[in-house]
Amino acid sequence: MLIDRLDQYFQREERSRPRDYFYVSEVGKCPRQIYYAIKSFPRPPLDGLTARKLAVGDDAHKRLVQALYGMGIVVAAEAPIPPGNLFHGRCDVIVSIDGKNYVVEIKTAHPYTFDQMASGPRRDHYLQLQLYLHYFGIPQGIVLAENKATQELREFVVPLDGDEVSRVIRAFERLQQTIFVEGKLPPLPGSEEKRDWEFDQCRYCPYVSFCNEGIADLPGRARIAEPQPVLMTADEERTGPPTLFDDLG
C-alpha cells in the first residue's frame, strides 16, 4: 500500500535542456547515449527505486562535504569550470592539505563496485577528475569513494595526467564536430571509446531501441535547431542530468 505510493512519489520524468556543450560527467559514456540525451530523445521516467538510490548518493555528498568544512580544509565547493570550455561542470570540493590544494571528487559505489576499487578508482571517475585538474590548474586530486551499504571510505590520490587529458579532449572535440556542427549521429563506439567503459552500457541504455535502428531524428519531428545556452542549477552543472547509468556505481 505505502510502497506503491512511495514509488509514484519518487518517480519523475527526466528533464532535457537544449545545450551546445558536454558535461564532465559524460566522460566515459557512449557517444550515442550523449547524442540522444542532447537531442532530447524520449526515455523512460526514472522509477522510484532508482530515484531513491540516486538520492543516497546526494545525501552522502552533502554529509562528507559538511565534514570537510568542519575540518576547516575547504578552499571552495561546487566551483564551476571557467566559462568558454568544451565541458561544463562543477567540482565537488577543493581542499587544502599541508599547503597543497586537491580537487576532490566524491563518489558512492555499490558494494560490488566498491570491492572492484581496491587498487584504484573507476575509470570514468578518474577521467572526470583529470578534467577538473586540467581546467582548474591543480596538479593533484582525490577520488573519495563511499560504499553505499557500509559507508566504508576509500581514497585515491591522483596526479594530473596531461596525456590522458589531451586524449579525452581530442575525442570530445571530434564528437562536438559530429553532433553540433555536422548534426550527425555518432558511429557505433569502437575499441577506443569502450576502453573507458566500466560495464556494458548497451545493456542498460534507455536509448537502445533508437540506436539499434540507427535513428538520428525522431519520426515526424524536424531536425532540432542549434541549441541556445541555458542557465542551470548548481546540481545540474556539477553532475549533469541524472541517468540510470549513475546508479550502477
N, C-alpha and C positions, 0 to 999 in steps of 0.2 A: 504493500500500500504506500508506504513512505518512499521506498526505493524508486518506484516508477515516477513519483512526483519530483524527487530529487534529481533524477536523471533528466527529466524535462526542464527543470530549473537551470541546471548547469549547461545543457545543450545550447549551442549557439552557432549561428551562421558565420562562416569565415568572411571577414571583410577584405575587399580588394581595393586598392587605390592606384590610380594611374601614376606611373613613375618612369623616370628615364635614367635609373641608376640601379646598382645592386646593393644588397645588404651583405655586411660582413658574414652574417650567419648563413649565407647561401654558399660560401666556400665549401667545397666537398660534396655539394649536391649535384644531381643530374642536371645538365644544361636544359634538357627538355622540360623537366619539372619547373625550372626557373622561368622558362619561356611561357609555359601555361599559366603560372602564377602572375607574371607581369601582364599577360593578355587577358586576365580576369576570366579564364575558363571556369565553368561551374565545377564544384566539388561537393562531396557530401558534407553535411554540417558536422561540426565537432561534437561527438557524442559526449554524454555526461561523464562517463568514466574517464575518458581521455582528458577532458577539461579539468577534472579534479586532479589527475596525475600532474598535469602541467602546473596547476596551482601549487602543488607541493614544491616544485622547483622554484617558483616565485617566492614562496614563503622562506625557503632555505636561503635564497639570495639575500632577502631583506634581513634575516636573522644574522647571517655572517657579516654583512656589511655593517650592521649596527655594532657588532662585537669589535670590528676593526676600528670603528670610530671610538668606541670605548677605550681601546688600547692607545689612542692618540697618535696613530701612524698614518691616517688617511690624508693624502695630498689632494685628491679630487675623486669624485664619484659621478657616474653617468656622464663622463666627459665625451663630447661628440668629436668625431674625426673632423679635422679642419675642412671647411667647405670647398667645393670645386673638384672633388676627387671622384674617381670611378666608383668608390664604395661609400655608403652611408652606414653609420653605426655609432654606438656609444659603448665605450669600455665599461666594465662593471665598476672597477675602482683602481686607483693608483695609490700605492702606499710607499712610504719611505722607511727603509730598514738599514741601520748602520750607515747612514749617509748616502744610500743608493735608492733610486726610485725603481719601482717594479709595477708593471701593468698586471693586474690580477684578473683572470677570467674564472668566474665561479660557475661550476657545473654540478648538476646532480646526475647520478647514474644508477640504473637498475643494478641489483646485486650481481647479476651475471657479468654485465659490462664492467662493473667496478672491479671484479676479480680479474678481468682481462687487462685491467690498467695497472697491474702490479709493477711493471717495469717502465711504463711510460704513458702519456696521455693519449686519448683518442686522436686519430689523425686529423679529423675536422676541427677539433678543439685546438690542436697545435697550430694549424694553419690560420685559424681565426686570430689567435694570439699573435702570430707572426705579423699579420697585417696591422694590428694595433701598435705593436712595437715600431713598425716601419713608419706609420703615419704620425705617431707621437714623438719619434726620435728618441726612444728609450731603449737601451741595448739589452735589457733583460726583463723577463716577466715570469709569472707563476700561474700555472693551471691548478686551481684548488677544487678538488672533486669531493663530493659528499655522497656516501651510499644512501640511497633513498630509504632503505629498510632499517639500517642500523645507525645512521648518522656518523659512521666512521669517516674520517677525513684522510685524503691523500693529497700531497702537493708535489708538483714537478716544476723545478726551476728551468726556464727555457731561455737560452740566448738567442738574440736576433740572428736569423739565417738569411742573408741578403740574396743568395742564390734561390732559395725556396720562395721568397717574396717575389722576386723577378719572374719566376715561373708562373706563379699564380696570377700576377698582374697581366702577363702576356696572354694567358689563357682567357681571362675575362675581357681583355681588350678585343680579342677575336670574337668573343661572344657578344660584346657590345656592338661590334660591326654587323654581326649576323642578325641580331634582334632589332636594334634601334635604327640602324642605317638601312640595311637591306630588307628588313621586315620578314625575314625567313625563319622557318622552323629549324632549329639546330639539328644536325645529323645525330643519329643514334650514338651514344657515348662509346668510345673505344677504350683501349687499354690505358691511354694517358689519363682520361678522366676517371676511370674506375680505380686507378691506383690510390685515389683519395677516399674511396668508399669504405665504410666500416661494415656494411651489410648489403644485401641485395635490395637496392632501392626500388627496383621494379615491382617486387613482391608487395610492397606497401603503398605504392604510388596511387594517389587519388585520381590521377590523370591517365592511367594506363590504357583506358579504352580509346581515348583520343590518340595517344602515342602509337598504339598498335595499328591504327588506320592511317597514321601519318597526317592527321588533320592539323592544319595550320590556322584555319579560321572557322569559327562556328557557322554552321549552315544558316542561311538567312540573315547573317549579320555582316555588315560591311567591315572591311579591314579597319582595325582600330587606328584612329588618328594618333599622331605623335603626342605622347602624354605631356601634360604640364606638371611641373613640380608642385607638391602639396605639402602642407605642414603636417607633422606627425607628433604624436605624444612621445614622451621620453622612453616609455617601454617599447613602443614600436621601433624607435630609432635604434635601441640597444639590441633587440632580439629579432627584428623583422616580424613578419606575420607568423603566428603560431601554426604549426603543421603537425600532422600525425607522425612525421619523422622525429620531431623533437622528443616525443615520449619514449622513443626507442633507446635513448641514452640511459 
